[in-house]
Amino acid sequence: MIFNYWPKMQTDVKIFVEKCKICKHAKGRRQNTGLCQPFPIRDQPWDAISMDFVLGLPKNQRGNDSIYVDRFSKMAHFISCKKTSDATHISNIFFPKIV
């Protein structure tokens, strides 16, 4: 394997990015750096609800190929659903099973 040496590569890249209009627009001036902050601890139930989906699973006998995951009050509820489920269907699953 041959490695080429490029003296002042960092300087050359910096000059190129400064001249490139697309790079300027995409990069911006502000950087989102800093320590990660933990989510606030909620004072009461139903203050915040988090939903997620696990997609691409093999279909079961009912034709469901995904899992709806609801993380509420430090419990996880796993409910099978379809990848094509819309918000109305998810709410119809959520309220009878969770609420």
ChimeraX commands (.cxc) that place a marker at each C-alpha (Angstrom):
marker #1 position 0.00,0.00,0.00 radius 0.5
marker #1 position 1.42,3.37,-0.99 radius 0.5
marker #1 position 0.71,6.42,1.16 radius 0.5
marker #1 position 1.13,9.81,-0.42 radius 0.5
marker #1 position 2.28,12.69,1.74 radius 0.5
marker #1 position 0.39,15.96,1.35 radius 0.5
marker #1 position 2.09,18.76,3.24 radius 0.5
marker #1 position -0.31,21.43,4.56 radius 0.5
marker #1 position -3.34,19.34,3.62 radius 0.5
marker #1 position -5.41,20.82,6.47 radius 0.5
marker #1 position -4.64,24.35,5.29 radius 0.5
marker #1 position -5.51,23.51,1.68 radius 0.5
marker #1 position -8.83,21.93,2.69 radius 0.5
marker #1 position -9.67,24.94,4.87 radius 0.5
marker #1 position -9.01,27.34,1.97 radius 0.5
marker #1 position -11.11,25.19,-0.39 radius 0.5
marker #1 position -14.05,25.05,2.04 radius 0.5
marker #1 position -13.89,28.82,2.66 radius 0.5
marker #1 position -14.18,29.48,-1.09 radius 0.5
marker #1 position -16.93,26.92,-1.77 radius 0.5
marker #1 position -20.45,28.45,-1.63 radius 0.5
marker #1 position -22.14,25.10,-1.00 radius 0.5
marker #1 position -19.73,24.28,1.82 radius 0.5
marker #1 position -20.37,27.68,3.44 radius 0.5
marker #1 position -24.12,27.22,3.28 radius 0.5
marker #1 position -24.05,23.66,4.65 radius 0.5
marker #1 position -21.44,24.25,7.35 radius 0.5
marker #1 position -22.73,27.44,8.94 radius 0.5
marker #1 position -21.02,29.37,11.70 radius 0.5
marker #1 position -22.44,27.80,14.84 radius 0.5
marker #1 position -21.43,24.39,16.04 radius 0.5
marker #1 position -23.60,22.16,18.15 radius 0.5
marker #1 position -20.86,21.07,20.51 radius 0.5
marker #1 position -20.96,20.51,24.20 radius 0.5
marker #1 position -21.78,17.85,26.74 radius 0.5
marker #1 position -24.88,15.76,26.26 radius 0.5
marker #1 position -27.64,16.69,28.66 radius 0.5
marker #1 position -29.89,14.01,30.18 radius 0.5
marker #1 position -33.61,14.20,29.65 radius 0.5
marker #1 position -35.41,15.93,32.51 radius 0.5
marker #1 position -37.06,13.75,35.12 radius 0.5
marker #1 position -40.80,14.12,34.79 radius 0.5
marker #1 position -42.88,15.12,37.79 radius 0.5
marker #1 position -46.05,13.28,36.90 radius 0.5
marker #1 position -47.28,10.56,34.57 radius 0.5
marker #1 position -48.39,11.57,31.08 radius 0.5
marker #1 position -46.09,14.58,31.16 radius 0.5
marker #1 position -44.18,13.14,28.20 radius 0.5
marker #1 position -44.73,10.10,26.02 radius 0.5
marker #1 position -42.06,8.57,23.81 radius 0.5
marker #1 position -42.88,6.29,20.89 radius 0.5
marker #1 position -40.63,4.30,18.62 radius 0.5
marker #1 position -41.01,1.60,15.99 radius 0.5
marker #1 position -38.93,-1.47,15.19 radius 0.5
marker #1 position -39.40,-2.15,11.48 radius 0.5
marker #1 position -38.44,-4.91,9.08 radius 0.5
marker #1 position -39.30,-7.93,11.20 radius 0.5
marker #1 position -40.64,-11.17,9.70 radius 0.5
marker #1 position -44.45,-11.19,9.39 radius 0.5
marker #1 position -46.38,-13.03,12.07 radius 0.5
marker #1 position -49.66,-14.96,11.61 radius 0.5
marker #1 position -51.68,-11.72,11.59 radius 0.5
marker #1 position -49.43,-10.09,8.99 radius 0.5
marker #1 position -47.76,-7.70,11.43 radius 0.5
marker #1 position -44.14,-6.96,10.60 radius 0.5
marker #1 position -43.24,-4.21,13.08 radius 0.5
marker #1 position -43.29,-3.49,16.80 radius 0.5
marker #1 position -44.64,-0.31,18.32 radius 0.5
marker #1 position -42.61,0.54,21.42 radius 0.5
marker #1 position -44.01,2.91,24.02 radius 0.5
marker #1 position -41.67,3.93,26.82 radius 0.5
marker #1 position -43.88,5.33,29.55 radius 0.5
marker #1 position -43.20,5.48,33.28 radius 0.5
marker #1 position -40.02,3.38,32.97 radius 0.5
marker #1 position -41.99,0.53,31.41 radius 0.5
marker #1 position -41.82,-0.59,27.81 radius 0.5
marker #1 position -44.91,-1.78,25.98 radius 0.5
marker #1 position -44.27,-3.82,22.83 radius 0.5
marker #1 position -47.29,-4.03,20.54 radius 0.5
marker #1 position -47.18,-5.65,17.11 radius 0.5
marker #1 position -48.34,-3.54,14.19 radius 0.5
marker #1 position -47.82,-3.15,10.47 radius 0.5
marker #1 position -45.15,-1.06,8.80 radius 0.5
marker #1 position -47.88,0.79,6.90 radius 0.5
marker #1 position -49.84,1.76,10.04 radius 0.5
marker #1 position -50.84,5.42,10.12 radius 0.5
marker #1 position -51.36,7.74,13.12 radius 0.5
marker #1 position -55.05,6.82,13.44 radius 0.5
marker #1 position -54.25,3.13,13.66 radius 0.5
marker #1 position -51.44,3.73,16.17 radius 0.5
marker #1 position -53.77,5.81,18.37 radius 0.5
marker #1 position -56.36,3.00,18.18 radius 0.5
marker #1 position -53.66,0.60,19.39 radius 0.5
marker #1 position -52.28,2.99,22.03 radius 0.5
marker #1 position -55.44,3.94,23.94 radius 0.5
marker #1 position -56.98,0.48,24.57 radius 0.5
marker #1 position -53.66,-1.22,25.38 radius 0.5
marker #1 position -51.83,1.52,27.28 radius 0.5
marker #1 position -54.37,3.96,28.66 radius 0.5
marker link #1:1,2 radius 0.2
marker link #1:2,3 radius 0.2
marker link #1:3,4 radius 0.2
marker link #1:4,5 radius 0.2
marker link #1:5,6 radius 0.2
marker link #1:6,7 radius 0.2
marker link #1:7,8 radius 0.2
marker link #1:8,9 radius 0.2
marker link #1:9,10 radius 0.2
marker link #1:10,11 radius 0.2
marker link #1:11,12 radius 0.2
marker link #1:12,13 radius 0.2
marker link #1:13,14 radius 0.2
marker link #1:14,15 radius 0.2
marker link #1:15,16 radius 0.2
marker link #1:16,17 radius 0.2
marker link #1:17,18 radius 0.2
marker link #1:18,19 radius 0.2
marker link #1:19,20 radius 0.2
marker link #1:20,21 radius 0.2
marker link #1:21,22 radius 0.2
marker link #1:22,23 radius 0.2
marker link #1:23,24 radius 0.2
marker link #1:24,25 radius 0.2
marker link #1:25,26 radius 0.2
marker link #1:26,27 radius 0.2
marker link #1:27,28 radius 0.2
marker link #1:28,29 radius 0.2
marker link #1:29,30 radius 0.2
marker link #1:30,31 radius 0.2
marker link #1:31,32 radius 0.2
marker link #1:32,33 radius 0.2
marker link #1:33,34 radius 0.2
marker link #1:34,35 radius 0.2
marker link #1:35,36 radius 0.2
marker link #1:36,37 radius 0.2
marker link #1:37,38 radius 0.2
marker link #1:38,39 radius 0.2
marker link #1:39,40 radius 0.2
marker link #1:40,41 radius 0.2
marker link #1:41,42 radius 0.2
marker link #1:42,43 radius 0.2
marker link #1:43,44 radius 0.2
marker link #1:44,45 radius 0.2
marker link #1:45,46 radius 0.2
marker link #1:46,47 radius 0.2
marker link #1:47,48 radius 0.2
marker link #1:48,49 radius 0.2
marker link #1:49,50 radius 0.2
marker link #1:50,51 radius 0.2
marker link #1:51,52 radius 0.2
marker link #1:52,53 radius 0.2
marker link #1:53,54 radius 0.2
marker link #1:54,55 radius 0.2
marker link #1:55,56 radius 0.2
marker link #1:56,57 radius 0.2
marker link #1:57,58 radius 0.2
marker link #1:58,59 radius 0.2
marker link #1:59,60 radius 0.2
marker link #1:60,61 radius 0.2
marker link #1:61,62 radius 0.2
marker link #1:62,63 radius 0.2
marker link #1:63,64 radius 0.2
marker link #1:64,65 radius 0.2
marker link #1:65,66 radius 0.2
marker link #1:66,67 radius 0.2
marker link #1:67,68 radius 0.2
marker link #1:68,69 radius 0.2
marker link #1:69,70 radius 0.2
marker link #1:70,71 radius 0.2
marker link #1:71,72 radius 0.2
marker link #1:72,73 radius 0.2
marker link #1:73,74 radius 0.2
marker link #1:74,75 radius 0.2
marker link #1:75,76 radius 0.2
marker link #1:76,77 radius 0.2
marker link #1:77,78 radius 0.2
marker link #1:78,79 radius 0.2
marker link #1:79,80 radius 0.2
marker link #1:80,81 radius 0.2
marker link #1:81,82 radius 0.2
marker link #1:82,83 radius 0.2
marker link #1:83,84 radius 0.2
marker link #1:84,85 radius 0.2
marker link #1:85,86 radius 0.2
marker link #1:86,87 radius 0.2
marker link #1:87,88 radius 0.2
marker link #1:88,89 radius 0.2
marker link #1:89,90 radius 0.2
marker link #1:90,91 radius 0.2
marker link #1:91,92 radius 0.2
marker link #1:92,93 radius 0.2
marker link #1:93,94 radius 0.2
marker link #1:94,95 radius 0.2
marker link #1:95,96 radius 0.2
marker link #1:96,97 radius 0.2
marker link #1:97,98 radius 0.2
marker link #1:98,99 radius 0.2
view
